[in-house]
Amino acid sequence: MRLFKFTLIFTSQILLVLAFGFSQEPLKHKKKIYRSEDGKLYANKSLPVYFRIATSGDDDAESYLLMPNEDSKKYANPMYLDTEGYNTFRSPSKVDTVTKQIVYPIYDVIFEIYSDSKAPVTKFNFDNKKYYKNDSVYFFGEKIILNFTTYDETSGIEDTYISMDGQAFEKLTASVELNQEKLYSIKYYSVDHVGNAEVPKQIYIKLDLTKPTTKLTVEPDLYNDIISPRSKIILDPVDENSKINKTVFAINGGTFYNYHKPVVISGLSEGEHTFTYYSIDNVGNEEAQKEYTFYLDKTAPMIVDELIGNTFIANCKEYSSGRSKVKLTAMDNKAGVQQIMYSINNGEFIEYDKPFYLSKSGKLKIQTFVTDNVNNQTINTILTNKSNISYVDLSGPSLGHHFQGPNFISRDTVYITSNTKIKLAAKDDGAGYKRMEYSIDNAEIIEYNEAFVVNNEGMHSITYTGYDNVDNSSTNTFICVEDNTGPEIFFRFSIISDKKKSVDGKDYDVYPSHVVLFLSSTDTSVGFDNMLYSVNGLPEKVYSSLIKGFINDKLYSIKVTVEDKLGNKSEKTIEFYIE
């Protein structure tokens, strides 16, 4: 039989597209066939195929449905294309259209059709390459043009569709300009010429056109833009959109530095200074530079004492009667005096508001304490016993401790062993150090004379107190964990032993010579430090990888030694037989 003409008929269900009825739902696209401008025929691979034959190429020519032979009936009418892409239908030989004779040599008449079941791929890009991405949101610092590029492997792109901010999908006809400071939710997909539709993709884009803001605070001492050496300048940048990329500062017009933590200004000279600062967000919006002018006051107030009443000075010593009053006058160079406090003979400090009587005879010690408005302080002592002025000591000794022997610090925890000695130390620049005592885990108080050890494994609290010669005291507490246990050793063979061998009355697991031995170790406290192993009594080696290269018909004994970061050791012997 000779085929003069055949027509392919594809059937599919016609769907109504209710574009605006389903917000953000993709449109319904009909599966179909498509003939390209170069004459190629493309068909959606999911559609059924029927062959009809006619004696004319006219569209309205009478045609007849071709019926398959018995062997093919169950696979035809409808028939489905089996190959993605290029498909052919053939007649056994070519016939000259004029002579109606077979053309030699004999070649098939080939009809071509392309099957297409793959959806297109759509990608997006920006005209502005500078952006910041946080999670799934792209941030831009200016308006952008959003472009889409498409690719289809077979029948080619028919259209691309886009949905903006939950609106119905519409056909994309041009690049998309985004120019409002808002969060855009954009869905998009493409469809090819035979109705294969891409699964919609979604991107989020936010235009950030607002500059960040930075708040400056000073802590702890501030009074009318006067600060003390203890003060720190704190910057708190805020950006609600793309967030802060960096905050920078400069002092007195110098180099700008990145801000990471409160700025310490104690190293500056006393006087007026300028602090410049600003922030930049992640899309390049830059805050206008701000300046903060402050005065650094490093000078403590001065205090002058004056005896009011009957006084007599001889040999540089001042004498007074019981009717005399003490007048205190304080002066400050910048921030001004905040408060004067005084104490008589180590009594309670009282706020000074007016001159006071010296009501006792003999030796009197008057201590004064003056603070300015940024908490710079001066402490003075006045003695009235006709002797030289003595030093007033109000504080206990300075305390410290350190560890002699194995110790390891992890984060804020100190780990020790039973061989670690704890040494306490104290220093007093005033009345002088006198004695020290300590207790372990709030147990009995022990007089400290020499370095000591803690004998029980686990966490311990050490509290110690130092006294000076006037019984001022200081107390300190620290935590340490005693660890005397070595790491745990684990081993594993690359093959599971399925039999035993008895040697000298002892059973051993049996492995082939190509077996590999893996070693590992864990430590519950300070962590594993190193591992050594010895094979059959040979010198130890550092374990760095798997152990292999075993010899047939040989008994092996491998001694493993591990050490943690405190020097605690563990050992394990692994015995087996190589067959």
Secondary structure, 3 states (H helix, E strand, C coil): CCCCCEEEECCCCCCCCCCCCCCCCCCCCCCCEEECCCCCEEEECCCCEEEEEECCCCCCCCEEECCCCHHHHHHCCCECCCCCEEEEEEECCCECCCCCCECCCCCCEEEEEEEECCCCEEEEEECCCCCEEECCEEEECCCEEEEEEEECCCCCEEEEEEEECCCCCEECCCCEEECCCCEEEEEEEEEECCCCECCCEEEEEEECCCCCEEEEEEECCEECCEECCCCEEEEEEECCCCCEEEEEEEECCCCCEECCCCEECCCCCCEEEEEEEEEEECCCCECCCEEEEEEECCCCCEEEEEEECCEEEECCEEEECCCCEEEEEEECCCCCEEEEEEEECCCCCEECCCCEECCCCCCCEEEEEEEECCCCEEEEEEECCCCCCCCCCCCCCEEEEEEECCEEEECCEEEECCCCEEEEEEECCCCCEEEEEEEECCCCCEECCCCECCCCCEEEEEEEEEEECCCCEEEEEEEEEECCCCCEEEEEECCCCCCEEEECCEEEEEECCCCCEEEEEECCCCCEEEEEEEECCCCCEECCCCECCCCCCEEEEEEEEEEECCCCEEEEEEEEEEC
